[in-house]
Amino acid sequence: MDKKRLISDVKWCMDQGYSKEETVNFVVPLFSDISRTDVALLYDQLKRSLERENIQNIPDRGKDQPKPKATLIGLIFIIGVVAIISTMCNTMCKPFADKPKTDSDYLNDRVYCYVVAKDYTKKILVSPASAKFSSAPLIRSRKESEGVFVYYIDSYVDSQNAFGAMLRSKFSASVRYYVKQDKWVVYEFEFY
């Protein structure tokens, strides 16, 4: 990914008066390895930087002297923003862009299956806002077929019942992940 071109394209959109959403829709298709969130974050950072620069560059009344200090601060801020974005892209985007996921990666990916199971559980609870899930669920996984992985989750949730009392409910869920569709499906669930 060409970071200078990315920043240049976002700045160009801003100069043309594009909104954040229009800028994201314009820039994301130009880069294969950048997400909508990254472009929106860059847009916000550049906008704040330009706003700060404009505020700092307002001339004092009665003084026609340029303010080199404000320009230097703006330049340092932009360099900082570019450094942060560069670091984010190197740490977050590069590992995923460099190599495709293997079966082992999918089998060891325990975070998303638990998120799906928790979301499904919240739909069943009387008071989903009060739900506090276990931070250490038991998760087993296996490859069901090519491009389909199954995760078996045993965990618990503490939540309020209809009377407001906190109760612990143990549950088990079976979740399938379809790689080609990037789709998670809970196909078995029970409280016990």
Backbone as CSV, one residue per row, in Angstrom:
resi,resn,N_x,N_y,N_z,CA_x,CA_y,CA_z,C_x,C_y,C_z
1,MET,0.852,-1.167,0.000,0.000,0.000,0.000,0.901,1.235,0.000
2,ASP,0.610,2.175,-0.862,1.337,3.428,-0.953,0.684,4.437,-0.010
3,LYS,1.314,4.657,1.152,0.721,5.506,2.196,0.630,6.957,1.747
4,LYS,1.665,7.434,1.012,1.632,8.816,0.546,0.460,9.031,-0.408
5,ARG,0.224,8.046,-1.269,-0.890,8.168,-2.221,-2.229,8.139,-1.482
6,LEU,-2.331,7.280,-0.453,-3.557,7.206,0.337,-3.862,8.559,0.978
7,ILE,-2.873,9.136,1.623,-3.075,10.439,2.279,-3.401,11.504,1.238
8,SER,-2.688,11.456,0.105,-2.934,12.420,-0.966,-4.360,12.307,-1.503
9,ASP,-4.835,11.074,-1.699,-6.191,10.872,-2.218,-7.255,11.354,-1.239
10,VAL,-7.032,11.103,0.056,-7.998,11.558,1.066,-8.002,13.084,1.124
11,LYS,-6.800,13.707,1.085,-6.730,15.169,1.087,-7.422,15.755,-0.143
12,TRP,-7.214,15.122,-1.295,-7.845,15.607,-2.515,-9.365,15.598,-2.365
13,CYS,-9.913,14.514,-1.837,-11.361,14.422,-1.628,-11.841,15.524,-0.685
14,MET,-11.052,15.778,0.360,-11.429,16.832,1.309,-11.418,18.195,0.622
15,ASP,-10.379,18.437,-0.218,-10.292,19.703,-0.945,-11.464,19.878,-1.910
16,GLN,-11.979,18.768,-2.441,-13.109,18.827,-3.372,-14.441,19.001,-2.646
17,GLY,-14.402,18.909,-1.309,-15.620,19.097,-0.529,-16.408,17.817,-0.307
18,TYR,-15.787,16.651,-0.531,-16.476,15.382,-0.308,-16.709,15.172,1.182
19,SER,-17.829,14.569,1.517,-18.092,14.194,2.906,-17.224,12.989,3.256
20,LYS,-17.213,12.613,4.546,-16.424,11.449,4.967,-16.892,10.191,4.246
21,GLU,-18.208,9.975,4.170,-18.746,8.776,3.525,-18.379,8.737,2.046
22,GLU,-18.489,9.894,1.371,-18.122,9.953,-0.054,-16.642,9.670,-0.236
23,THR,-15.820,10.198,0.662,-14.378,9.962,0.586,-14.070,8.480,0.775
24,VAL,-14.692,7.861,1.768,-14.475,6.428,2.014,-14.882,5.620,0.779
25,ASN,-16.052,5.931,0.221,-16.532,5.198,-0.964,-15.631,5.412,-2.168
26,PHE,-14.973,6.564,-2.250,-14.091,6.850,-3.372,-12.731,6.183,-3.196
27,VAL,-12.176,6.237,-1.982,-10.791,5.807,-1.758,-10.652,4.292,-1.576
28,VAL,-11.582,3.642,-0.869,-11.435,2.210,-0.551,-11.249,1.339,-1.804
29,PRO,-12.014,1.541,-2.890,-11.797,0.694,-4.072,-10.432,0.888,-4.734
30,LEU,-9.757,1.993,-4.444,-8.454,2.253,-5.051,-7.332,1.451,-4.410
31,PHE,-7.555,0.962,-3.193,-6.529,0.231,-2.446,-7.093,-1.125,-2.052
32,SER,-6.369,-2.174,-2.367,-6.868,-3.519,-2.060,-6.662,-3.904,-0.603
33,ASP,-5.769,-3.206,0.102,-5.427,-3.633,1.455,-5.769,-2.589,2.517
34,ILE,-6.799,-1.817,2.301,-7.210,-0.803,3.278,-8.692,-0.990,3.577
35,SER,-9.067,-0.796,4.822,-10.469,-0.984,5.205,-11.186,0.360,5.247
36,ARG,-12.501,0.298,5.258,-13.331,1.499,5.340,-13.039,2.250,6.645
37,THR,-12.816,1.497,7.720,-12.542,2.104,9.015,-11.238,2.893,8.989
38,ASP,-10.191,2.334,8.347,-8.907,3.016,8.274,-9.032,4.326,7.509
39,VAL,-9.777,4.331,6.401,-9.938,5.550,5.609,-10.739,6.583,6.400
40,ALA,-11.801,6.139,7.089,-12.606,7.068,7.892,-11.756,7.671,9.009
41,LEU,-10.917,6.846,9.645,-10.035,7.329,10.708,-9.049,8.356,10.155
42,LEU,-8.447,8.064,9.002,-7.515,8.992,8.371,-8.227,10.296,8.022
43,TYR,-9.446,10.215,7.483,-10.228,11.402,7.136,-10.420,12.284,8.376
44,ASP,-10.835,11.671,9.494,-11.064,12.431,10.726,-9.775,13.075,11.230
45,GLN,-8.672,12.321,11.185,-7.409,12.856,11.674,-6.928,14.022,10.819
46,LEU,-7.047,13.884,9.507,-6.629,14.971,8.623,-7.526,16.185,8.794
47,LYS,-8.812,15.961,8.981,-9.745,17.075,9.169,-9.401,17.835,10.452
48,ARG,-9.143,17.098,11.549,-8.757,17.747,12.801,-7.449,18.505,12.634
49,SER,-6.530,17.908,11.912,-5.241,18.550,11.677,-5.422,19.854,10.910
50,LEU,-6.237,19.831,9.869,-6.473,21.043,9.079,-7.218,22.094,9.895
51,GLU,-8.171,21.665,10.720,-8.899,22.612,11.554,-7.957,23.271,12.563
52,ARG,-7.083,22.493,13.173,-6.121,23.053,14.121,-5.181,24.025,13.424
53,GLU,-4.746,23.654,12.231,-3.859,24.504,11.466,-4.547,25.820,11.120
54,ASN,-5.811,25.767,10.733,-6.555,26.977,10.400,-6.733,27.860,11.625
55,ILE,-7.020,27.269,12.773,-7.191,28.039,14.003,-5.872,28.689,14.404
56,GLN,-4.789,27.949,14.292,-3.490,28.480,14.696,-2.962,29.520,13.714
57,ASN,-3.394,29.488,12.472,-2.900,30.409,11.459,-3.751,31.656,11.311
58,ILE,-4.731,31.868,12.171,-5.517,33.098,12.127,-4.603,34.225,12.597
59,PRO,-4.402,35.257,11.753,-3.468,36.323,12.143,-4.023,37.155,13.296
60,ASP,-3.109,37.616,14.152,-3.496,38.499,15.245,-3.895,39.842,14.654
61,ARG,-4.875,40.489,15.256,-5.308,41.796,14.761,-4.226,42.815,15.060
62,GLY,-3.892,43.574,14.026,-2.877,44.603,14.180,-1.467,44.089,13.956
63,LYS,-1.298,42.801,13.794,0.026,42.241,13.545,-0.009,41.491,12.226
64,ASP,0.925,41.784,11.378,0.991,41.101,10.082,2.134,40.104,10.035
65,GLN,2.646,39.708,11.169,3.758,38.783,11.200,3.268,37.354,11.017
66,PRO,3.977,36.575,10.202,3.611,35.158,10.076,3.930,34.429,11.372
67,LYS,3.253,33.325,11.581,3.454,32.545,12.799,4.152,31.233,12.443
68,PRO,5.474,31.224,12.421,6.188,30.004,12.077,5.981,28.896,13.106
69,LYS,5.742,29.252,14.350,5.546,28.261,15.395,4.296,27.423,15.123
70,ALA,3.199,28.093,14.699,1.956,27.387,14.400,2.155,26.440,13.225
71,THR,2.871,26.876,12.214,3.134,26.021,11.055,3.967,24.817,11.463
72,LEU,4.958,25.034,12.309,5.802,23.940,12.781,4.987,22.933,13.591
73,ILE,4.104,23.426,14.449,3.258,22.531,15.244,2.342,21.718,14.336
74,GLY,1.764,22.382,13.322,0.912,21.672,12.366,1.682,20.600,11.625
75,LEU,2.895,20.924,11.210,3.738,19.965,10.499,4.079,18.770,11.388
76,ILE,4.410,19.045,12.632,4.714,17.962,13.573,3.481,17.094,13.796
77,PHE,2.318,17.722,13.886,1.075,16.967,14.075,0.808,16.053,12.877
78,ILE,0.965,16.576,11.662,0.734,15.762,10.462,1.721,14.605,10.398
79,ILE,2.968,14.861,10.733,3.971,13.785,10.747,3.582,12.731,11.776
80,GLY,3.086,13.176,12.933,2.627,12.228,13.958,1.472,11.386,13.471
81,VAL,0.503,12.020,12.783,-0.655,11.289,12.240,-0.184,10.250,11.229
82,VAL,0.710,10.656,10.340,1.220,9.720,9.332,1.954,8.567,10.006
83,ALA,2.724,8.864,11.050,3.446,7.798,11.758,2.486,6.830,12.432
84,ILE,1.426,7.365,13.042,0.435,6.494,13.697,-0.262,5.616,12.676
85,ILE,-0.678,6.199,11.561,-1.362,5.416,10.519,-0.422,4.372,9.938
86,SER,0.818,4.745,9.728,1.799,3.800,9.205,1.985,2.627,10.160
87,THR,2.086,2.919,11.449,2.242,1.863,12.446,1.014,0.968,12.484
88,MET,-0.175,1.586,12.440,-1.410,0.797,12.452,-1.468,-0.136,11.249
89,CYS,-1.146,0.393,10.078,-1.206,-0.430,8.874,-0.186,-1.558,8.920
90,ASN,1.007,-1.260,9.426,2.040,-2.295,9.494,1.685,-3.389,10.483
91,THR,1.066,-3.020,11.609,0.767,-4.033,12.613,-0.547,-4.749,12.354
92,MET,-1.532,-4.042,11.811,-2.850,-4.647,11.653,-3.070,-5.237,10.260
93,CYS,-2.679,-4.527,9.231,-3.010,-4.932,7.870,-2.009,-5.935,7.291
94,LYS,-0.732,-5.737,7.553,0.298,-6.526,6.904,0.219,-8.024,7.189
95,PRO,0.055,-8.449,8.450,0.012,-9.889,8.687,-1.113,-10.578,7.925
96,PHE,-2.231,-9.889,7.739,-3.356,-10.495,7.047,-3.175,-10.447,5.535
97,ALA,-2.518,-9.407,5.042,-2.365,-9.249,3.604,-1.256,-10.130,3.053
98,ASP,-0.250,-10.457,3.877,0.904,-11.189,3.385,0.630,-12.659,3.106
99,LYS,-0.184,-13.277,3.933,-0.382,-14.711,3.746,-1.854,-15.076,3.939
100,PRO,-2.316,-16.035,3.159,-3.703,-16.485,3.352,-3.806,-17.325,4.624
101,LYS,-5.002,-17.358,5.188,-5.226,-18.144,6.400,-5.173,-19.641,6.083
102,THR,-4.590,-20.392,6.994,-4.536,-21.841,6.849,-5.641,-22.455,7.706
103,ASP,-5.846,-23.764,7.554,-6.822,-24.470,8.391,-6.498,-24.291,9.870
104,SER,-5.221,-24.343,10.198,-4.806,-24.179,11.587,-5.201,-22.802,12.129
105,ASP,-5.076,-21.767,11.283,-5.484,-20.418,11.705,-6.970,-20.396,12.033
106,TYR,-7.781,-21.025,11.202,-9.232,-21.043,11.447,-9.565,-21.838,12.712
107,LEU,-8.880,-22.958,12.892,-9.159,-23.796,14.056,-8.757,-23.110,15.359
108,ASN,-7.762,-22.245,15.306,-7.307,-21.546,16.508,-7.973,-20.184,16.694
109,ASP,-8.830,-19.791,15.770,-9.527,-18.508,15.847,-10.740,-18.657,16.749
110,ARG,-10.560,-18.360,18.033,-11.610,-18.611,19.019,-12.430,-17.371,19.360
111,VAL,-11.993,-16.204,18.953,-12.647,-14.971,19.368,-14.012,-14.806,18.708
112,TYR,-14.073,-14.900,17.393,-15.316,-14.599,16.685,-16.409,-15.615,16.974
113,CYS,-16.045,-16.873,17.122,-17.087,-17.866,17.405,-17.735,-17.570,18.757
114,TYR,-16.941,-17.107,19.732,-17.504,-16.787,21.044,-18.372,-15.528,20.970
115,VAL,-17.971,-14.563,20.174,-18.782,-13.356,19.986,-20.139,-13.724,19.385
116,VAL,-20.136,-14.611,18.401,-21.390,-15.049,17.768,-22.268,-15.771,18.788
117,ALA,-21.662,-16.645,19.581,-22.431,-17.384,20.599,-22.999,-16.434,21.648
118,LYS,-22.225,-15.431,22.063,-22.716,-14.459,23.051,-23.875,-13.642,22.481
119,ASP,-23.752,-13.215,21.229,-24.844,-12.449,20.600,-26.120,-13.280,20.523
120,TYR,-25.968,-14.548,20.183,-27.128,-15.443,20.105,-27.764,-15.608,21.488
121,THR,-26.918,-15.755,22.508,-27.406,-15.929,23.880,-28.172,-14.697,24.342
122,LYS,-27.663,-13.510,24.021,-28.321,-12.267,24.433,-29.738,-12.163,23.876
123,LYS,-29.973,-12.730,22.697,-31.313,-12.686,22.097,-32.324,-13.483,22.917
124,ILE,-31.843,-14.447,23.677,-32.716,-15.334,24.454,-32.953,-14.796,25.862
125,LEU,-32.010,-14.043,26.399,-32.075,-13.599,27.796,-33.215,-12.607,28.036
126,VAL,-33.711,-12.601,29.261,-34.756,-11.656,29.673,-34.171,-10.244,29.737
127,SER,-32.959,-10.127,30.264,-32.303,-8.820,30.397,-30.907,-8.882,29.764
128,PRO,-30.832,-8.764,28.443,-29.531,-8.881,27.772,-28.528,-7.809,28.195
129,ALA,-28.999,-6.630,28.596,-28.085,-5.552,28.989,-27.317,-5.898,30.264
130,SER,-27.871,-6.771,31.090,-27.204,-7.127,32.342,-26.254,-8.317,32.183
131,ALA,-26.147,-8.870,30.993,-25.360,-10.091,30.770,-23.874,-9.868,30.996
132,LYS,-23.283,-10.775,31.760,-21.840,-10.792,31.984,-21.382,-12.219,31.684
133,PHE,-20.613,-12.374,30.614,-20.196,-13.687,30.155,-18.853,-14.081,30.757
134,SER,-18.606,-15.366,30.774,-17.336,-15.900,31.239,-16.216,-15.373,30.351
135,SER,-15.087,-15.061,30.961,-13.942,-14.601,30.175,-13.065,-15.773,29.738
136,ALA,-13.388,-16.968,30.205,-12.589,-18.146,29.854,-13.509,-19.296,29.448
137,PRO,-14.149,-19.207,28.289,-15.020,-20.298,27.855,-14.191,-21.498,27.395
138,LEU,-14.822,-22.660,27.409,-14.195,-23.861,26.871,-14.616,-23.953,25.400
139,ILE,-13.646,-23.895,24.499,-13.954,-23.910,23.065,-13.130,-25.006,22.405
140,ARG,-13.825,-25.849,21.679,-13.181,-26.900,20.889,-13.539,-26.645,19.433
141,SER,-12.659,-27.037,18.535,-12.935,-26.789,17.120,-12.489,-27.973,16.278
142,ARG,-13.102,-28.045,15.111,-12.701,-29.080,14.157,-13.083,-28.618,12.757
143,LYS,-12.429,-29.233,11.779,-12.754,-28.948,10.391,-13.822,-29.946,9.974
144,GLU,-14.964,-29.439,9.556,-16.063,-30.311,9.162,-15.905,-30.765,7.709
145,SER,-15.578,-29.837,6.845,-15.319,-30.141,5.435,-14.475,-29.000,4.881
146,GLU,-14.176,-29.040,3.601,-13.350,-27.989,3.009,-14.058,-26.641,3.116
147,GLY,-13.434,-25.714,3.831,-13.998,-24.375,3.978,-15.098,-24.256,5.018
148,VAL,-15.321,-25.312,5.831,-16.342,-25.252,6.883,-15.703,-25.730,8.194
149,PHE,-15.770,-24.862,9.210,-15.192,-25.167,10.505,-16.284,-25.095,11.567
150,VAL,-16.184,-25.990,12.556,-17.190,-26.054,13.616,-16.507,-25.779,14.952
151,TYR,-17.180,-24.965,15.773,-16.678,-24.611,17.103,-17.733,-25.018,18.125
152,TYR,-17.292,-25.727,19.174,-18.187,-26.142,20.256,-17.812,-25.311,21.490
153,ILE,-18.777,-24.603,22.024,-18.519,-23.664,23.107,-19.313,-24.069,24.338
154,ASP,-18.638,-24.175,25.470,-19.283,-24.375,26.766,-18.883,-23.183,27.623
155,SER,-19.889,-22.484,28.158,-19.609,-21.279,28.926,-20.778,-20.990,29.862
156,TYR,-20.760,-19.810,30.463,-21.879,-19.385,31.307,-22.091,-17.889,31.140
157,VAL,-23.285,-17.456,31.568,-23.613,-16.038,31.551,-24.342,-15.708,32.852
158,ASP,-23.972,-14.597,33.464,-24.687,-14.076,34.621,-25.587,-12.956,34.103
159,SER,-26.890,-13.063,34.378,-27.815,-12.021,33.937,-29.017,-11.978,34.871
160,GLN,-29.753,-10.887,34.771,-30.928,-10.713,35.621,-32.104,-11.497,35.050
161,ASN,-32.889,-12.069,35.972,-34.122,-12.722,35.548,-35.254,-11.693,35.568
162,ALA,-36.494,-12.137,35.405,-37.636,-11.230,35.348,-37.845,-10.470,36.652
163,PHE,-37.308,-10.994,37.753,-37.468,-10.350,39.054,-36.276,-9.466,39.423
164,GLY,-35.270,-9.394,38.557,-34.105,-8.556,38.796,-32.969,-9.237,39.517
165,ALA,-33.120,-10.520,39.830,-32.056,-11.257,40.522,-31.029,-11.743,39.502
166,MET,-29.755,-11.671,39.870,-28.690,-12.154,38.987,-28.588,-13.670,39.125
167,LEU,-28.665,-14.343,37.999,-28.556,-15.800,37.981,-27.477,-16.214,36.991
168,ARG,-26.815,-17.325,37.302,-25.820,-17.874,36.380,-26.478,-18.995,35.584
169,SER,-26.336,-18.916,34.268,-26.875,-19.944,33.378,-25.742,-20.484,32.531
170,LYS,-25.558,-21.792,32.591,-24.548,-22.431,31.750,-25.176,-22.713,30.397
171,PHE,-24.372,-22.623,29.352,-24.898,-22.913,28.020,-23.835,-23.588,27.169
172,SER,-24.319,-24.279,26.148,-23.424,-24.841,25.140,-23.963,-24.434,23.779
173,ALA,-23.047,-24.141,22.884,-23.423,-23.711,21.546,-22.499,-24.365,20.532
174,SER,-23.050,-24.641,19.375,-22.262,-25.140,18.255,-22.381,-24.109,17.141
175,VAL,-21.225,-23.662,16.661,-21.192,-22.595,15.667,-20.396,-23.078,14.460
176,ARG,-20.957,-22.845,13.280,-20.255,-23.181,12.039,-19.751,-21.901,11.395
177,TYR,-18.554,-21.999,10.808,-18.019,-20.882,10.038,-17.795,-21.343,8.611
178,TYR,-18.409,-20.616,7.671,-18.272,-20.898,6.247,-17.281,-19.886,5.674
179,VAL,-16.108,-20.362,5.278,-15.021,-19.481,4.856,-15.399,-18.681,3.615
180,LYS,-15.912,-19.334,2.585,-16.197,-18.637,1.323,-17.229,-17.531,1.502
181,GLN,-18.235,-17.764,2.311,-19.274,-16.758,2.538,-18.917,-15.817,3.683
182,ASP,-17.846,-16.127,4.440,-17.478,-15.386,5.644,-18.708,-15.242,6.537
183,LYS,-19.315,-16.387,6.842,-20.590,-16.410,7.565,-20.496,-17.322,8.782
184,TRP,-20.989,-16.814,9.919,-21.041,-17.571,11.170,-22.487,-17.946,11.431
185,VAL,-22.746,-19.222,11.784,-24.111,-19.692,12.029,-24.136,-20.529,13.306
186,VAL,-25.020,-20.158,14.242,-25.243,-20.978,15.433,-26.284,-22.014,15.041
187,TYR,-25.916,-23.303,15.083,-26.871,-24.326,14.649,-27.361,-25.207,15.799
188,GLU,-26.726,-25.151,16.956,-27.220,-25.846,18.143,-26.952,-24.958,19.345
189,PHE,-27.926,-24.874,20.241,-27.759,-24.052,21.430,-28.654,-24.594,22.522
190,GLU,-28.124,-24.655,23.752,-28.968,-25.044,24.880,-28.414,-24.536,26.192
191,PHE,-29.320,-24.144,27.071,-28.969,-23.853,28.447,-29.049,-25.151,29.226
192,TYR,-28.158,-25.368,30.182,-28.237,-26.576,30.991,-27.905,-26.274,32.426
